[in-house]
Amino acid sequence: HTLSPLPPFLTLHRILSSSSNATHIFFTGKFMIKAYQRDLSRDTALKLNVYQKTLEASLDLNQIHDAQNLLEYIRQYNPHGEKSVRFRLLQGMFYECVGDYDEAIEIYQNILKEKPLHKEALKRNIAIAKALNAPQQAIKWLNRYLTLHATDAEAHAELVDLYLDENEFLKASVACEQLLLLEPENWAYNIKYADVLCRVQRYGIARKYYAKSLNVKEDDNLRAALGMLLCFNYVTEANDSKLRQYLQMYVTQIYAKKRSPLVDSVKEVFARMS
């Protein structure tokens, strides 16, 4: 039997760099380390990148033994060894994975003393606070992070969720406003803001943001349509009856398209409301 040729090295590296699937990254990385050791040895930066990606995936998958071995390889191959910020970050993540949060926090704090703007070190402190079920501490770290990295929309969205979990609706509303300044056409963020506005009983404004979300994403936007219908119970304007009928038909069609067992119940509820 003729052996199949190995996949091209650069193709595998491209897959490793672009994939977001931890299992895919883990096994691709392990294969590259085993089958392409000679290619990796020619480029230290490339080698460290492959080992780091594989290590991060192994931590996501809780493959502690593999992670420990990969961390040691990175320490050996990194030109700056244990003093490298890159290595210390990975070491901190390893300690997080095994539940040694005190050791991880100390590592991140030391990095921030040297580099106060370091994004990953700040983010790891947020992650630890959430893992320890300390939402106020996570909020504190997130606000510090956003003071330095104000254009990170995902971090703003995370802050909104933390405020909501703590029933701090007015603060969540302000955080949402900052989020929409960054991504005003994001349909999901418009819904998030509208949901927050409903929590503080600002239904008239909430309705406008549900409508904007529906305008941006016209297909299969059930949450925006249901949100608008909810707002009709509190705020009514001229010509609302036609819009209400359209939204009811829109919602019913989505349930029918998905073959939902709730479709008959939805039709019955809307019939009673007419």
C-alpha positions in Angstrom: 0.0 0.0 0.0 1.2 3.5 -0.9 1.3 5.8 2.1 -0.8 8.9 1.8 1.3 12.1 1.8 1.2 14.2 4.9 -0.9 17.4 4.7 1.2 20.4 3.8 2.8 22.0 6.9 1.6 25.5 6.1 -1.9 24.3 5.4 -2.1 22.7 8.8 -0.7 25.8 10.4 -3.3 28.0 8.7 -6.0 25.7 10.0 -4.6 25.8 13.5 -4.5 29.6 13.4 -8.0 30.2 12.0 -10.0 27.5 13.8 -12.0 28.3 17.0 -12.8 24.7 17.8 -10.6 23.6 20.8 -10.8 19.9 19.9 -9.8 20.6 16.3 -6.9 22.8 17.4 -5.7 20.4 20.0 -5.4 17.3 17.7 -4.1 19.4 14.8 -1.5 20.9 17.0 -0.4 17.5 18.5 -0.2 16.1 15.0 2.0 19.0 13.8 4.3 18.7 16.9 4.8 14.9 16.3 5.0 14.9 12.4 6.7 18.2 11.6 9.3 18.6 14.3 12.0 19.3 11.7 9.9 22.1 10.1 9.1 23.6 13.5 12.7 23.6 14.6 13.6 25.9 11.7 11.4 28.8 13.0 11.3 29.4 16.8 8.5 31.9 16.5 6.4 29.5 14.5 7.2 26.7 16.8 6.1 28.7 19.9 2.9 29.7 18.2 2.0 26.1 17.5 2.8 25.0 21.0 0.9 27.9 22.5 -2.2 27.3 20.4 -2.1 23.6 21.3 -1.6 24.4 25.0 -4.5 26.8 25.1 -6.7 24.2 23.5 -5.6 21.6 26.0 -6.6 23.9 28.8 -10.0 24.4 27.3 -10.4 20.6 27.1 -8.9 20.1 30.6 -6.1 17.9 29.3 -3.8 18.7 32.2 -1.0 16.3 31.5 -0.6 17.5 27.9 -0.9 21.1 29.1 1.9 20.6 31.6 4.2 19.1 29.0 3.5 21.8 26.5 4.1 24.5 29.1 7.5 23.0 29.8 8.4 22.9 26.1 7.4 26.6 25.7 9.6 27.5 28.7 12.5 25.7 27.1 12.1 27.1 23.6 11.2 30.7 24.6 14.3 32.9 24.2 13.4 34.7 27.4 12.4 31.6 29.4 10.4 32.0 32.5 10.7 35.8 32.4 8.7 36.0 29.2 5.3 37.6 29.6 4.0 35.2 27.1 5.2 32.2 29.2 3.9 33.7 32.5 0.4 34.3 31.0 0.2 30.7 29.9 1.5 29.6 33.3 -1.2 31.6 34.9 -3.8 30.0 32.7 -2.5 26.6 33.7 -2.9 27.5 37.4 -6.4 28.6 36.7 -7.2 25.3 35.0 -6.0 23.3 38.1 -7.9 25.7 40.5 -4.8 27.4 42.0 -6.3 30.9 41.6 -4.0 32.6 44.2 -0.9 31.6 42.2 -2.6 32.8 38.9 -3.6 36.1 40.4 -0.1 36.7 41.7 1.3 36.1 38.2 -1.1 38.5 36.5 -0.6 41.2 39.1 3.2 41.0 38.5 2.6 41.4 34.8 0.4 44.4 35.3 3.0 46.0 37.5 5.4 45.8 34.6 2.8 46.5 31.9 -0.3 48.2 33.3 -2.1 48.2 29.9 -1.6 44.5 29.2 -5.0 43.3 27.8 -4.7 39.6 28.4 -3.5 40.0 32.1 -6.5 42.3 32.7 -8.9 39.8 31.0 -7.6 36.9 33.1 -8.4 38.8 36.3 -11.9 39.3 35.0 -12.2 35.6 34.2 -10.9 34.6 37.7 -13.4 36.9 39.4 -16.2 35.3 37.5 -14.9 31.8 38.2 -14.8 32.6 41.9 -18.4 33.9 41.7 -17.3 37.4 42.7 -19.4 39.6 40.3 -18.5 42.9 41.9 -14.8 42.1 41.6 -15.4 41.2 37.9 -17.2 44.5 37.4 -14.3 46.4 39.0 -11.8 44.6 36.7 -14.0 45.1 33.6 -14.4 48.8 34.3 -10.6 49.1 34.7 -10.1 47.2 31.5 -12.6 49.4 29.6 -10.9 52.6 30.8 -7.8 51.4 29.0 -9.5 49.6 26.1 -12.7 51.5 25.5 -13.4 50.1 21.9 -13.8 46.5 23.0 -17.5 45.9 22.3 -17.5 42.3 23.7 -16.2 43.6 27.0 -18.9 46.2 27.1 -21.5 43.5 26.4 -20.0 41.4 29.2 -20.3 44.4 31.6 -24.0 44.8 30.7 -24.6 41.1 31.6 -22.8 41.4 34.9 -24.8 44.5 35.8 -28.0 42.7 34.9 -27.1 39.7 37.0 -26.6 42.1 39.9 -30.0 43.8 39.2 -28.1 47.1 38.6 -30.4 48.1 35.7 -29.5 51.8 35.4 -25.8 50.9 35.2 -26.6 48.2 32.6 -28.5 50.9 30.6 -25.5 53.2 30.6 -23.1 50.3 29.6 -25.5 49.5 26.7 -25.4 53.0 25.5 -21.6 52.8 25.3 -21.9 49.5 23.5 -24.2 50.9 20.8 -21.9 53.9 20.3 -19.4 51.3 19.1 -21.7 49.1 17.1 -25.0 50.9 16.4 -26.1 48.5 13.7 -25.6 45.3 15.7 -29.1 43.8 15.8 -28.3 41.7 18.9 -26.9 44.7 20.9 -30.1 46.7 20.0 -32.2 43.9 21.5 -30.0 43.8 24.6 -30.5 47.6 25.1 -34.2 47.3 24.5 -34.4 44.4 27.1 -32.6 46.6 29.6 -34.9 49.5 29.0 -37.9 47.3 29.6 -36.4 46.4 33.0 -36.5 50.1 33.9 -40.0 50.5 32.4 -38.9 52.7 29.5 -41.1 50.9 27.0 -41.4 53.7 24.5 -37.7 53.9 23.9 -37.3 50.1 24.2 -39.8 49.7 21.4 -37.7 51.9 19.1 -34.6 49.7 19.7 -36.6 46.5 19.1 -37.8 48.1 15.8 -34.2 49.0 14.8 -33.1 45.5 15.5 -35.9 44.1 13.3 -35.0 46.6 10.6 -31.3 45.5 10.6 -32.2 41.8 10.8 -35.5 41.2 9.1 -35.4 37.4 8.9 -36.0 35.2 11.9 -35.7 38.0 14.5 -38.3 36.6 16.9 -37.0 38.3 20.0 -37.3 41.8 18.5 -40.8 41.1 17.3 -41.9 39.7 20.6 -40.3 42.7 22.4 -42.2 45.1 20.3 -45.5 43.3 21.0 -44.7 43.4 24.7 -44.2 47.2 24.5 -47.6 47.6 22.9 -49.1 46.6 26.3 -47.6 49.8 27.8 -47.2 52.3 24.9 -49.6 52.8 22.0 -49.4 55.2 19.1 -51.5 56.1 16.1 -51.7 53.3 13.4 -50.4 50.7 15.9 -53.1 48.2 15.1 -51.7 47.5 11.6 -48.2 47.1 12.9 -49.4 44.8 15.7 -51.2 42.6 13.2 -48.1 42.5 11.0 -45.9 41.5 14.0 -48.3 38.8 15.1 -48.3 37.3 11.6 -44.5 37.6 11.5 -44.1 35.7 14.8 -46.7 33.0 13.8 -44.8 32.4 10.6 -41.5 31.9 12.4 -43.1 29.3 14.8 -44.7 27.6 11.8 -41.5 27.6 9.8 -39.7 25.9 12.7 -42.5 23.4 13.1 -42.8 24.5 16.7 -45.4 22.7 18.8 -46.3 26.1 20.3 -47.6 27.5 17.0 -51.3 26.7 17.8 -51.0 28.2 21.2 -49.4 31.4 19.7 -52.3 31.7 17.2 -54.8 31.3 20.0 -53.2 34.0 22.2 -53.0 36.4 19.3 -56.7 35.7 18.4 -57.7 36.6 21.9 -55.7 39.8 21.7 -57.4 40.9 18.4 
